[in-house]
């Protein structure tokens, strides 16, 4: 995979994960996952191409997990926390 | 006498009826896209709420680079803009958006933005 294609994949993954994280109905889960995604992607900004390949696979799994959890989270009622 | 009172009744009632109807009908063919000013204001608000832009003055002519935002930051901002306008920006469009102005013009030409 060329460098620009990798860049594209990573950015797309980042966007879809952030979008998915927004779907959590409970504030704590939502804010945590948004923060964690932002941090995780920035942490690995300087990773080598080989590392990046593994990281992409890893975050694709995380993305699937995020989707499942967001759905499960929306099935249950939530009371709003004070900060909301 | 009777016809006159009948006539005045019709005259009184009609404008009320028309006014009520026109506000209830919204034709899909009508152009109700958001005005440039509204779009600009709302986008600037979204951007200035972003952590890294706090305290900076954001103008519509700025590019994301000038605001010292990297590609991940602009992705964050576009997700926030998507949420604000209730749309989803396709990936190929996102690659083309590199400035505040691009964002405004994209929202302007998207009829589903609200």
N, CA and C atoms of all chains as a GROMACS GRO file, in nm:
protein
  594
    1UNK      N    1   0.084  -0.120   0.000
    1UNK     CA    2   0.000   0.000   0.000
    1UNK      C    3   0.088   0.125   0.000
    2UNK      N    4   0.061   0.216  -0.091
    2UNK     CA    5   0.141   0.338  -0.096
    2UNK      C    6   0.114   0.425   0.027
    3UNK      N    7   0.201   0.522   0.043
    3UNK     CA    8   0.190   0.603   0.164
    3UNK      C    9   0.061   0.685   0.168
    4UNK      N   10   0.025   0.742   0.050
    4UNK     CA   11  -0.096   0.826   0.050
    4UNK      C   12  -0.221   0.742   0.069
    5UNK      N   13  -0.215   0.616   0.017
    5UNK     CA   14  -0.330   0.527   0.035
    5UNK      C   15  -0.347   0.490   0.182
    6UNK      N   16  -0.232   0.467   0.250
    6UNK     CA   17  -0.237   0.437   0.393
    6UNK      C   18  -0.296   0.553   0.468
    7UNK      N   19  -0.248   0.672   0.435
    7UNK     CA   20  -0.296   0.795   0.498
    7UNK      C   21  -0.448   0.807   0.485
    8UNK      N   22  -0.493   0.779   0.361
    8UNK     CA   23  -0.636   0.784   0.332
    8UNK      C   24  -0.713   0.686   0.422
    9UNK      N   25  -0.662   0.561   0.427
    9UNK     CA   26  -0.729   0.457   0.507
    9UNK      C   27  -0.738   0.499   0.653
   10UNK      N   28  -0.624   0.550   0.705
   10UNK     CA   29  -0.620   0.588   0.846
   10UNK      C   30  -0.721   0.699   0.873
   11UNK      N   31  -0.723   0.799   0.785
   11UNK     CA   32  -0.815   0.912   0.808
   11UNK      C   33  -0.961   0.866   0.800
   12UNK      N   34  -0.989   0.777   0.705
   12UNK     CA   35  -1.126   0.727   0.693
   12UNK      C   36  -1.167   0.650   0.817
   13UNK      N   37  -1.072   0.567   0.864
   13UNK     CA   38  -1.097   0.489   0.984
   13UNK      C   39  -1.122   0.581   1.103
   14UNK      N   40  -1.042   0.683   1.113
   14UNK     CA   41  -1.055   0.780   1.222
   14UNK      C   42  -1.193   0.845   1.220
   15UNK      N   43  -1.231   0.890   1.100
   15UNK     CA   44  -1.361   0.955   1.087
   15UNK      C   45  -1.476   0.860   1.123
   16UNK      N   46  -1.469   0.737   1.068
   16UNK     CA   47  -1.581   0.647   1.097
   16UNK      C   48  -1.586   0.610   1.244
   17UNK      N   49  -1.469   0.599   1.307
   17UNK     CA   50  -1.469   0.567   1.451
   17UNK      C   51  -1.526   0.682   1.532
   18UNK      N   52  -1.487   0.804   1.499
   18UNK     CA   53  -1.540   0.920   1.572
   18UNK      C   54  -1.692   0.929   1.555
   19UNK      N   55  -1.737   0.904   1.433
   19UNK     CA   56  -1.880   0.908   1.407
   19UNK      C   57  -1.955   0.804   1.488
   20UNK      N   58  -1.895   0.683   1.492
   20UNK     CA   59  -1.957   0.574   1.564
   20UNK      C   60  -1.961   0.605   1.714
   21UNK      N   61  -1.851   0.665   1.764
   21UNK     CA   62  -1.842   0.696   1.907
   21UNK      C   63  -1.952   0.794   1.948
   22UNK      N   64  -1.989   0.883   1.855
   22UNK     CA   65  -2.096   0.979   1.881
   22UNK      C   66  -2.231   0.913   1.905
   23UNK      N   67  -2.242   0.785   1.865
   23UNK     CA   68  -2.372   0.719   1.873
   23UNK      C   69  -2.401   0.660   2.010
   24UNK      N   70  -2.299   0.656   2.097
   24UNK     CA   71  -2.323   0.608   2.232
   24UNK      C   72  -2.428   0.696   2.298
   25UNK      N   73  -2.526   0.633   2.366
   25UNK     CA   74  -2.626   0.720   2.429
   25UNK      C   75  -2.580   0.769   2.565
   26UNK      N   76  -2.492   0.694   2.632
   26UNK     CA   77  -2.454   0.745   2.763
   26UNK      C   78  -2.329   0.832   2.754
   27UNK      N   79  -2.337   0.942   2.823
   27UNK     CA   80  -2.234   1.046   2.815
   27UNK      C   81  -2.094   0.993   2.842
   28UNK      N   82  -2.080   0.914   2.948
   28UNK     CA   83  -1.946   0.868   2.985
   28UNK      C   84  -1.881   0.783   2.877
   29UNK      N   85  -1.955   0.689   2.822
   29UNK     CA   86  -1.902   0.604   2.716
   29UNK      C   87  -1.865   0.688   2.594
   30UNK      N   88  -1.957   0.782   2.561
   30UNK     CA   89  -1.938   0.863   2.441
   30UNK      C   90  -1.811   0.947   2.452
   31UNK      N   91  -1.802   1.020   2.562
   31UNK     CA   92  -1.687   1.109   2.577
   31UNK      C   93  -1.557   1.031   2.590
   32UNK      N   94  -1.562   0.918   2.662
   32UNK     CA   95  -1.440   0.840   2.676
   32UNK      C   96  -1.393   0.789   2.541
   33UNK      N   97  -1.482   0.732   2.463
   33UNK     CA   98  -1.435   0.672   2.338
   33UNK      C   99  -1.386   0.779   2.242
   34UNK      N  100  -1.452   0.895   2.241
   34UNK     CA  101  -1.404   1.003   2.154
   34UNK      C  102  -1.263   1.045   2.193
   35UNK      N  103  -1.243   1.058   2.324
   35UNK     CA  104  -1.112   1.099   2.375
   35UNK      C  105  -1.007   0.992   2.345
   36UNK      N  106  -1.046   0.866   2.366
   36UNK     CA  107  -0.952   0.756   2.349
   36UNK      C  108  -0.911   0.742   2.201
   37UNK      N  109  -1.007   0.758   2.111
   37UNK     CA  110  -0.976   0.749   1.968
   37UNK      C  111  -0.881   0.860   1.928
   38UNK      N  112  -0.915   0.983   1.970
   38UNK     CA  113  -0.831   1.098   1.936
   38UNK      C  114  -0.689   1.076   1.985
   39UNK      N  115  -0.676   1.027   2.108
   39UNK     CA  116  -0.545   1.007   2.168
   39UNK      C  117  -0.469   0.894   2.098
   40UNK      N  118  -0.538   0.782   2.078
   40UNK     CA  119  -0.473   0.664   2.020
   40UNK      C  120  -0.416   0.691   1.881
   41UNK      N  121  -0.493   0.760   1.798
   41UNK     CA  122  -0.443   0.789   1.663
   41UNK      C  123  -0.325   0.885   1.668
   42UNK      N  124  -0.329   0.980   1.760
   42UNK     CA  125  -0.221   1.078   1.767
   42UNK      C  126  -0.094   1.018   1.826
   43UNK      N  127  -0.113   0.923   1.919
   43UNK     CA  128   0.001   0.853   1.978
   43UNK      C  129   0.087   0.787   1.871
   44UNK      N  130   0.022   0.730   1.772
   44UNK     CA  131   0.093   0.649   1.673
   44UNK      C  132   0.118   0.724   1.543
   45UNK      N  133   0.122   0.854   1.552
   45UNK     CA  134   0.144   0.938   1.435
   45UNK      C  135   0.279   0.907   1.368
   46UNK      N  136   0.379   0.877   1.449
   46UNK     CA  137   0.514   0.860   1.398
   46UNK      C  138   0.550   0.713   1.377
   47UNK      N  139   0.451   0.625   1.375
   47UNK     CA  140   0.477   0.482   1.359
   47UNK      C  141   0.536   0.452   1.221
   48UNK      N  142   0.616   0.348   1.212
   48UNK     CA  143   0.674   0.308   1.083
   48UNK      C  144   0.565   0.241   1.000
   49UNK      N  145   0.585   0.232   0.866
   49UNK     CA  146   0.482   0.170   0.781
   49UNK      C  147   0.441   0.030   0.826
   50UNK      N  148   0.539  -0.051   0.874
   50UNK     CA  149   0.505  -0.186   0.920
   50UNK      C  150   0.414  -0.182   1.042
   51UNK      N  151   0.453  -0.097   1.135
   51UNK     CA  152   0.371  -0.082   1.257
   51UNK      C  153   0.232  -0.034   1.219
   52UNK      N  154   0.227   0.063   1.126
   52UNK     CA  155   0.099   0.119   1.086
   52UNK      C  156   0.005   0.011   1.032
   53UNK      N  157   0.064  -0.083   0.955
   53UNK     CA  158  -0.018  -0.190   0.898
   53UNK      C  159  -0.087  -0.269   1.009
   54UNK      N  160  -0.009  -0.305   1.111
   54UNK     CA  161  -0.067  -0.379   1.224
   54UNK      C  162  -0.171  -0.295   1.297
   55UNK      N  163  -0.136  -0.166   1.315
   55UNK     CA  164  -0.227  -0.077   1.388
   55UNK      C  165  -0.360  -0.062   1.316
   56UNK      N  166  -0.354  -0.061   1.182
   56UNK     CA  167  -0.478  -0.047   1.106
   56UNK      C  168  -0.568  -0.168   1.130
   57UNK      N  169  -0.507  -0.289   1.125
   57UNK     CA  170  -0.584  -0.411   1.151
   57UNK      C  171  -0.645  -0.406   1.290
   58UNK      N  172  -0.561  -0.365   1.385
   58UNK     CA  173  -0.605  -0.357   1.523
   58UNK      C  174  -0.723  -0.261   1.538
   59UNK      N  175  -0.712  -0.142   1.476
   59UNK     CA  176  -0.820  -0.045   1.495
   59UNK      C  177  -0.944  -0.083   1.415
   60UNK      N  178  -0.925  -0.165   1.308
   60UNK     CA  179  -1.044  -0.215   1.240
   60UNK      C  180  -1.125  -0.305   1.333
   61UNK      N  181  -1.052  -0.387   1.410
   61UNK     CA  182  -1.121  -0.470   1.510
   61UNK      C  183  -1.188  -0.384   1.615
   62UNK      N  184  -1.116  -0.280   1.658
   62UNK     CA  185  -1.173  -0.190   1.758
   62UNK      C  186  -1.298  -0.121   1.705
   63UNK      N  187  -1.293  -0.088   1.575
   63UNK     CA  188  -1.408  -0.022   1.512
   63UNK      C  189  -1.531  -0.112   1.517
   64UNK      N  190  -1.509  -0.241   1.486
   64UNK     CA  191  -1.620  -0.338   1.492
   64UNK      C  192  -1.676  -0.346   1.634
   65UNK      N  193  -1.582  -0.349   1.730
   65UNK     CA  194  -1.622  -0.357   1.871
   65UNK      C  195  -1.703  -0.234   1.910
   66UNK      N  196  -1.655  -0.119   1.864
   66UNK     CA  197  -1.721   0.009   1.892
   66UNK      C  198  -1.866   0.007   1.841
   67UNK      N  199  -1.881  -0.045   1.717
   67UNK     CA  200  -2.014  -0.052   1.658
   67UNK      C  201  -2.106  -0.138   1.742
   68UNK      N  202  -2.054  -0.257   1.782
   68UNK     CA  203  -2.135  -0.347   1.865
   68UNK      C  204  -2.175  -0.279   1.995
   69UNK      N  205  -2.076  -0.219   2.061
   69UNK     CA  206  -2.102  -0.161   2.192
   69UNK      C  207  -2.199  -0.043   2.183
   70UNK      N  208  -2.186   0.038   2.077
   70UNK     CA  209  -2.277   0.152   2.062
   70UNK      C  210  -2.420   0.103   2.046
   71UNK      N  211  -2.436  -0.006   1.971
   71UNK     CA  212  -2.571  -0.062   1.953
   71UNK      C  213  -2.626  -0.114   2.086
   72UNK      N  214  -2.544  -0.191   2.155
   72UNK     CA  215  -2.587  -0.247   2.283
   72UNK      C  216  -2.624  -0.133   2.379
   73UNK      N  217  -2.537  -0.031   2.379
   73UNK     CA  218  -2.558   0.083   2.468
   73UNK      C  219  -2.692   0.152   2.441
   74UNK      N  220  -2.732   0.155   2.313
   74UNK     CA  221  -2.855   0.227   2.281
   74UNK      C  222  -2.979   0.146   2.318
   75UNK      N  223  -2.960   0.019   2.351
   75UNK     CA  224  -3.076  -0.064   2.385
   75UNK      C  225  -3.125  -0.041   2.528
   76UNK      N  226  -3.040   0.019   2.608
   76UNK     CA  227  -3.077   0.038   2.747
   76UNK      C  228  -3.102   0.185   2.778
   77UNK      N  229  -3.194   0.208   2.869
   77UNK     CA  230  -3.228   0.345   2.903
   77UNK      C  231  -3.116   0.407   2.987
   78UNK      N  232  -3.101   0.536   2.972
   78UNK     CA  233  -2.998   0.604   3.049
   78UNK      C  234  -3.056   0.727   3.118
   79UNK      N  235  -3.007   0.747   3.236
   79UNK     CA  236  -3.040   0.874   3.300
   79UNK      C  237  -2.930   0.971   3.265
   80UNK      N  238  -2.964   1.096   3.246
   80UNK     CA  239  -2.861   1.194   3.212
   80UNK      C  240  -2.773   1.222   3.333
   81UNK      N  241  -2.643   1.237   3.307
   81UNK     CA  242  -2.556   1.272   3.418
   81UNK      C  243  -2.560   1.424   3.438
   82UNK      N  244  -2.510   1.468   3.550
   82UNK     CA  245  -2.524   1.609   3.587
   82UNK      C  246  -2.461   1.704   3.484
   83UNK      N  247  -2.345   1.666   3.430
   83UNK     CA  248  -2.278   1.756   3.335
   83UNK      C  249  -2.356   1.780   3.207
   84UNK      N  250  -2.447   1.690   3.177
   84UNK     CA  251  -2.527   1.710   3.057
   84UNK      C  252  -2.635   1.814   3.084
   85UNK      N  253  -7.894   4.346   0.186
   85UNK     CA  254  -7.848   4.349   0.326
   85UNK      C  255  -7.782   4.216   0.362
   86UNK      N  256  -7.854   4.111   0.332
   86UNK     CA  257  -7.803   3.977   0.363
   86UNK      C  258  -7.678   3.945   0.279
   87UNK      N  259  -7.688   3.977   0.153
   87UNK     CA  260  -7.574   3.947   0.065
   87UNK      C  261  -7.452   4.029   0.102
   88UNK      N  262  -7.480   4.150   0.152
   88UNK     CA  263  -7.366   4.236   0.189
   88UNK      C  264  -7.293   4.180   0.312
   89UNK      N  265  -7.372   4.135   0.408
   89UNK     CA  266  -7.308   4.081   0.528
   89UNK      C  267  -7.236   3.950   0.497
   90UNK      N  268  -7.294   3.875   0.404
   90UNK     CA  269  -7.232   3.751   0.363
   90UNK      C  270  -7.096   3.777   0.296
   91UNK      N  271  -7.100   3.883   0.213
   91UNK     CA  272  -6.980   3.919   0.140
   91UNK      C  273  -6.868   3.962   0.237
   92UNK      N  274  -6.911   4.043   0.335
   92UNK     CA  275  -6.807   4.091   0.427
   92UNK      C  276  -6.750   3.976   0.509
   93UNK      N  277  -6.836   3.877   0.538
   93UNK     CA  278  -6.789   3.761   0.612
   93UNK      C  279  -6.681   3.685   0.534
   94UNK      N  280  -6.710   3.668   0.406
   94UNK     CA  281  -6.614   3.597   0.320
   94UNK      C  282  -6.483   3.674   0.313
   95UNK      N  283  -6.498   3.806   0.302
   95UNK     CA  284  -6.377   3.888   0.289
   95UNK      C  285  -6.290   3.884   0.414
   96UNK      N  286  -6.359   3.878   0.526
   96UNK     CA  287  -6.282   3.874   0.650
   96UNK      C  288  -6.210   3.740   0.664
   97UNK      N  289  -6.286   3.636   0.635
   97UNK     CA  290  -6.231   3.502   0.660
   97UNK      C  291  -6.118   3.463   0.566
   98UNK      N  292  -6.127   3.508   0.445
   98UNK     CA  293  -6.034   3.457   0.346
   98UNK      C  294  -5.885   3.479   0.378
   99UNK      N  295  -5.847   3.601   0.411
   99UNK     CA  296  -5.703   3.620   0.433
   99UNK      C  297  -5.649   3.531   0.546
  100UNK      N  298  -5.733   3.513   0.648
  100UNK     CA  299  -5.692   3.428   0.761
  100UNK      C  300  -5.664   3.287   0.713
  101UNK      N  301  -5.758   3.237   0.633
  101UNK     CA  302  -5.748   3.102   0.582
  101UNK      C  303  -5.623   3.086   0.496
  102UNK      N  304  -5.600   3.183   0.410
  102UNK     CA  305  -5.485   3.175   0.319
  102UNK      C  306  -5.353   3.176   0.396
  103UNK      N  307  -5.351   3.263   0.496
  103UNK     CA  308  -5.227   3.276   0.571
  103UNK      C  309  -5.194   3.144   0.641
  104UNK      N  310  -5.300   3.083   0.697
  104UNK     CA  311  -5.280   2.956   0.766
  104UNK      C  312  -5.231   2.848   0.673
  105UNK      N  313  -5.284   2.848   0.552
  105UNK     CA  314  -5.246   2.743   0.458
  105UNK      C  315  -5.103   2.758   0.409
  106UNK      N  316  -5.067   2.880   0.377
  106UNK     CA  317  -4.937   2.897   0.311
  106UNK      C  318  -4.822   2.857   0.404
  107UNK      N  319  -4.842   2.872   0.535
  107UNK     CA  320  -4.733   2.834   0.625
  107UNK      C  321  -4.727   2.683   0.645
  108UNK      N  322  -4.839   2.616   0.614
  108UNK     CA  323  -4.842   2.472   0.635
  108UNK      C  324  -4.787   2.395   0.516
  109UNK      N  325  -4.789   2.458   0.400
  109UNK     CA  326  -4.743   2.389   0.281
  109UNK      C  327  -4.596   2.420   0.257
  110UNK      N  328  -4.515   2.314   0.245
  110UNK     CA  329  -4.378   2.339   0.207
  110UNK      C  330  -4.346   2.250   0.089
  111UNK      N  331  -4.332   2.313  -0.023
  111UNK     CA  332  -4.312   2.236  -0.144
  111UNK      C  333  -4.168   2.184  -0.150
  112UNK      N  334  -4.152   2.061  -0.197
  112UNK     CA  335  -4.018   2.005  -0.208
  112UNK      C  336  -3.938   2.070  -0.320
  113UNK      N  337  -4.011   2.132  -0.413
  113UNK     CA  338  -3.939   2.195  -0.523
  113UNK      C  339  -3.885   2.332  -0.484
  114UNK      N  340  -3.935   2.385  -0.373
  114UNK     CA  341  -3.889   2.519  -0.336
  114UNK      C  342  -3.745   2.514  -0.286
  115UNK      N  343  -3.677   2.622  -0.302
  115UNK     CA  344  -3.536   2.628  -0.266
  115UNK      C  345  -3.524   2.683  -0.124
  116UNK      N  346  -3.507   2.593  -0.027
  116UNK     CA  347  -3.495   2.644   0.109
  116UNK      C  348  -3.356   2.615   0.165
  117UNK      N  349  -3.257   2.628   0.080
  117UNK     CA  350  -3.120   2.608   0.130
  117UNK      C  351  -3.083   2.720   0.226
  118UNK      N  352  -2.988   2.690   0.311
  118UNK     CA  353  -2.950   2.786   0.415
  118UNK      C  354  -2.877   2.904   0.352
  119UNK      N  355  -2.894   3.019   0.414
  119UNK     CA  356  -2.828   3.138   0.363
  119UNK      C  357  -2.679   3.132   0.395
  120UNK      N  358  -2.603   3.203   0.314
  120UNK     CA  359  -2.457   3.201   0.330
  120UNK      C  360  -2.415   3.248   0.469
  121UNK      N  361  -2.485   3.352   0.517
  121UNK     CA  362  -2.449   3.410   0.647
  121UNK      C  363  -2.470   3.308   0.760
  122UNK      N  364  -2.586   3.240   0.753
  122UNK     CA  365  -2.618   3.143   0.858
  122UNK      C  366  -2.517   3.029   0.860
  123UNK      N  367  -2.487   2.978   0.740
  123UNK     CA  368  -2.390   2.868   0.730
  123UNK      C  369  -2.256   2.911   0.786
  124UNK      N  370  -2.210   3.030   0.744
  124UNK     CA  371  -2.080   3.081   0.790
  124UNK      C  372  -2.078   3.093   0.942
  125UNK      N  373  -2.182   3.153   0.997
  125UNK     CA  374  -2.186   3.173   1.142
  125UNK      C  375  -2.180   3.040   1.217
  126UNK      N  376  -2.262   2.943   1.169
  126UNK     CA  377  -2.267   2.816   1.241
  126UNK      C  378  -2.136   2.739   1.229
  127UNK      N  379  -2.074   2.744   1.112
  127UNK     CA  380  -1.946   2.674   1.095
  127UNK      C  381  -1.838   2.738   1.180
  128UNK      N  382  -1.835   2.872   1.181
  128UNK     CA  383  -1.735   2.940   1.263
  128UNK      C  384  -1.753   2.907   1.410
  129UNK      N  385  -1.880   2.891   1.451
  129UNK     CA  386  -1.905   2.858   1.591
  129UNK      C  387  -1.852   2.718   1.623
  130UNK      N  388  -1.881   2.623   1.532
  130UNK     CA  389  -1.832   2.486   1.553
  130UNK      C  390  -1.680   2.485   1.563
  131UNK      N  391  -1.614   2.557   1.472
  131UNK     CA  392  -1.468   2.556   1.470
  131UNK      C  393  -1.410   2.623   1.594
  132UNK      N  394  -1.470   2.736   1.634
  132UNK     CA  395  -1.411   2.804   1.750
  132UNK      C  396  -1.436   2.728   1.880
  133UNK      N  397  -1.533   2.633   1.876
  133UNK     CA  398  -1.554   2.550   1.995
  133UNK      C  399  -1.451   2.439   2.005
  134UNK      N  400  -1.382   2.412   1.896
  134UNK     CA  401  -1.283   2.306   1.895
  134UNK      C  402  -1.163   2.348   1.982
  135UNK      N  403  -1.119   2.254   2.068
  135UNK     CA  404  -1.016   2.285   2.168
  135UNK      C  405  -0.897   2.363   2.116
  136UNK      N  406  -0.840   2.313   2.006
  136UNK     CA  407  -0.718   2.375   1.956
  136UNK      C  408  -0.739   2.516   1.901
  137UNK      N  409  -0.864   2.549   1.871
  137UNK     CA  410  -0.892   2.682   1.816
  137UNK      C  411  -0.937   2.779   1.924
  138UNK      N  412  -0.947   2.731   2.047
  138UNK     CA  413  -0.996   2.817   2.155
  138UNK      C  414  -0.904   2.939   2.169
  139UNK      N  415  -0.967   3.056   2.174
  139UNK     CA  416  -0.890   3.178   2.192
  139UNK      C  417  -0.836   3.237   2.064
  140UNK      N  418  -0.846   3.161   1.955
  140UNK     CA  419  -0.800   3.215   1.827
  140UNK      C  420  -0.919   3.277   1.754
  141UNK      N  421  -0.891   3.379   1.674
  141UNK     CA  422  -1.001   3.431   1.594
  141UNK      C  423  -1.001   3.358   1.461
  142UNK      N  424  -1.116   3.296   1.433
  142UNK     CA  425  -1.129   3.217   1.311
  142UNK      C  426  -1.204   3.299   1.208
  143UNK      N  427  -1.148   3.314   1.090
  143UNK     CA  428  -1.220   3.386   0.985
  143UNK      C  429  -1.246   3.290   0.870
  144UNK      N  430  -1.351   3.319   0.791
  144UNK     CA  431  -1.388   3.226   0.683
  144UNK      C  432  -1.277   3.206   0.580
  145UNK      N  433  -1.181   3.298   0.574
  145UNK     CA  434  -1.077   3.286   0.471
  145UNK      C  435  -0.961   3.196   0.515
  146UNK      N  436  -0.962   3.152   0.642
  146UNK     CA  437  -0.852   3.069   0.692
  146UNK      C  438  -0.856   2.929   0.631
  147UNK      N  439  -0.737   2.872   0.611
  147UNK     CA  440  -0.732   2.729   0.580
  147UNK      C  441  -0.705   2.657   0.711
  148UNK      N  442  -0.729   2.524   0.710
  148UNK     CA  443  -0.707   2.448   0.834
  148UNK      C  444  -0.560   2.452   0.874
  149UNK      N  445  -0.474   2.459   0.773
  149UNK     CA  446  -0.330   2.464   0.800
  149UNK      C  447  -0.295   2.593   0.874
  150UNK      N  448  -0.354   2.702   0.831
  150UNK     CA  449  -0.324   2.831   0.895
  150UNK      C  450  -0.370   2.833   1.040
  151UNK      N  451  -0.471   2.752   1.071
  151UNK     CA  452  -0.519   2.744   1.209
  151UNK      C  453  -0.438   2.642   1.290
  152UNK      N  454  -0.331   2.593   1.228
  152UNK     CA  455  -0.243   2.493   1.291
  152UNK      C  456  -0.317   2.365   1.326
  153UNK      N  457  -0.402   2.323   1.234
  153UNK     CA  458  -0.474   2.198   1.253
  153UNK      C  459  -0.416   2.093   1.160
  154UNK      N  460  -0.393   1.971   1.210
  154UNK     CA  461  -0.345   1.866   1.121
  154UNK      C  462  -0.464   1.789   1.063
  155UNK      N  463  -0.432   1.682   0.989
  155UNK     CA  464  -0.540   1.611   0.920
  155UNK      C  465  -0.639   1.548   1.017
  156UNK      N  466  -0.589   1.502   1.134
  156UNK     CA  467  -0.682   1.443   1.232
  156UNK      C  468  -0.773   1.549   1.291
  157UNK      N  469  -0.716   1.668   1.317
  157UNK     CA  470  -0.798   1.777   1.371
  157UNK      C  471  -0.907   1.818   1.272
  158UNK      N  472  -0.869   1.826   1.144
  158UNK     CA  473  -0.973   1.867   1.049
  158UNK      C  474  -1.079   1.758   1.036
  159UNK      N  475  -1.036   1.631   1.053
  159UNK     CA  476  -1.136   1.523   1.054
  159UNK      C  477  -1.233   1.541   1.171
  160UNK      N  478  -1.178   1.579   1.288
  160UNK     CA  479  -1.262   1.606   1.405
  160UNK      C  480  -1.363   1.714   1.376
  161UNK      N  481  -1.313   1.823   1.315
  161UNK     CA  482  -1.400   1.937   1.287
  161UNK      C  483  -1.509   1.898   1.189
  162UNK      N  484  -1.472   1.820   1.086
  162UNK     CA  485  -1.574   1.783   0.988
  162UNK      C  486  -1.679   1.691   1.049
  163UNK      N  487  -1.639   1.606   1.142
  163UNK     CA  488  -1.738   1.522   1.211
  163UNK      C  489  -1.834   1.611   1.291
  164UNK      N  490  -1.777   1.714   1.357
  164UNK     CA  491  -1.861   1.807   1.434
  164UNK      C  492  -1.954   1.885   1.342
  165UNK      N  493  -1.904   1.924   1.224
  165UNK     CA  494  -1.987   1.995   1.126
  165UNK      C  495  -2.098   1.904   1.076
  166UNK      N  496  -2.064   1.777   1.050
  166UNK     CA  497  -2.165   1.679   1.007
  166UNK      C  498  -2.279   1.672   1.108
  167UNK      N  499  -2.240   1.669   1.234
  167UNK     CA  500  -2.341   1.658   1.339
  167UNK      C  501  -2.428   1.783   1.345
  168UNK      N  502  -2.364   1.899   1.334
  168UNK     CA  503  -2.434   2.027   1.340
  168UNK      C  504  -2.540   2.038   1.230
  169UNK      N  505  -2.505   1.994   1.109
  169UNK     CA  506  -2.597   2.010   0.997
  169UNK      C  507  -2.676   1.883   0.965
  170UNK      N  508  -2.656   1.780   1.043
  170UNK     CA  509  -2.730   1.656   1.022
  170UNK      C  510  -2.706   1.588   0.889
  171UNK      N  511  -2.581   1.590   0.844
  171UNK     CA  512  -2.549   1.526   0.716
  171UNK      C  513  -2.431   1.432   0.736
  172UNK      N  514  -2.398   1.360   0.629
  172UNK     CA  515  -2.278   1.280   0.630
  172UNK      C  516  -2.197   1.315   0.506
  173UNK      N  517  -2.075   1.363   0.527
  173UNK     CA  518  -1.993   1.404   0.414
  173UNK      C  519  -1.918   1.283   0.361
  174UNK      N  520  -1.935   1.248   0.232
  174UNK     CA  521  -1.866   1.130   0.179
  174UNK      C  522  -1.714   1.149   0.177
  175UNK      N  523  -1.643   1.036   0.183
  175UNK     CA  524  -1.497   1.040   0.196
  175UNK      C  525  -1.426   1.120   0.087
  176UNK      N  526  -1.472   1.103  -0.037
  176UNK     CA  527  -1.401   1.173  -0.146
  176UNK      C  528  -1.417   1.324  -0.136
  177UNK      N  529  -1.530   1.368  -0.076
  177UNK     CA  530  -1.549   1.512  -0.058
  177UNK      C  531  -1.458   1.564   0.053
  178UNK      N  532  -1.444   1.482   0.157
  178UNK     CA  533  -1.362   1.523   0.272
  178UNK      C  534  -1.220   1.555   0.228
  179UNK      N  535  -1.166   1.475   0.135
  179UNK     CA  536  -1.029   1.499   0.089
  179UNK      C  537  -1.015   1.635   0.025
  180UNK      N  538  -1.122   1.684  -0.032
  180UNK     CA  539  -1.115   1.813  -0.102
  180UNK      C  540  -1.134   1.931  -0.007
  181UNK      N  541  -1.188   1.907   0.111
  181UNK     CA  542  -1.213   2.018   0.203
  181UNK      C  543  -1.088   2.045   0.286
  182UNK      N  544  -1.023   2.160   0.261
  182UNK     CA  545  -0.901   2.190   0.336
  182UNK      C  546  -0.907   2.326   0.405
  183UNK      N  547  -1.019   2.395   0.389
  183UNK     CA  548  -1.027   2.528   0.451
  183UNK      C  549  -1.168   2.555   0.500
  184UNK      N  550  -1.182   2.663   0.576
  184UNK     CA  551  -1.313   2.702   0.626
  184UNK      C  552  -1.405   2.732   0.509
  185UNK      N  553  -1.347   2.797   0.406
  185UNK     CA  554  -1.425   2.835   0.289
  185UNK      C  555  -1.480   2.712   0.215
  186UNK      N  556  -1.395   2.608   0.202
  186UNK     CA  557  -1.440   2.484   0.138
  186UNK      C  558  -1.557   2.424   0.212
  187UNK      N  559  -1.548   2.427   0.346
  187UNK     CA  560  -1.655   2.371   0.428
  187UNK      C  561  -1.786   2.445   0.403
  188UNK      N  562  -1.776   2.578   0.403
  188UNK     CA  563  -1.896   2.660   0.381
  188UNK      C  564  -1.957   2.629   0.246
  189UNK      N  565  -1.872   2.624   0.142
  189UNK     CA  566  -1.929   2.603   0.008
  189UNK      C  567  -1.986   2.462  -0.006
  190UNK      N  568  -1.925   2.364   0.064
  190UNK     CA  569  -1.982   2.229   0.058
  190UNK      C  570  -2.121   2.226   0.122
  191UNK      N  571  -2.134   2.287   0.240
  191UNK     CA  572  -2.263   2.290   0.308
  191UNK      C  573  -2.365   2.366   0.224
  192UNK      N  574  -2.320   2.474   0.161
  192UNK     CA  575  -2.410   2.556   0.078
  192UNK      C  576  -2.467   2.476  -0.038
  193UNK      N  577  -2.386   2.386  -0.095
  193UNK     CA  578  -2.438   2.314  -0.211
  193UNK      C  579  -2.500   2.180  -0.173
  194UNK      N  580  -2.512   2.153  -0.044
  194UNK     CA  581  -2.577   2.031   0.001
  194UNK      C  582  -2.720   2.062   0.042
  195UNK      N  583  -2.818   2.015  -0.036
  195UNK     CA  584  -2.957   2.054  -0.008
  195UNK      C  585  -3.011   1.993   0.121
  196UNK      N  586  -2.954   1.881   0.168
  196UNK     CA  587  -3.009   1.816   0.287
  196UNK      C  588  -2.958   1.878   0.417
  197UNK      N  589  -2.862   1.969   0.408
  197UNK     CA  590  -2.809   2.031   0.530
  197UNK      C  591  -2.917   2.113   0.598
  198UNK      N  592  -2.926   2.100   0.730
  198UNK     CA  593  -3.030   2.176   0.800
  198UNK      C  594  -2.978   2.237   0.929
   0.00000   0.00000   0.00000
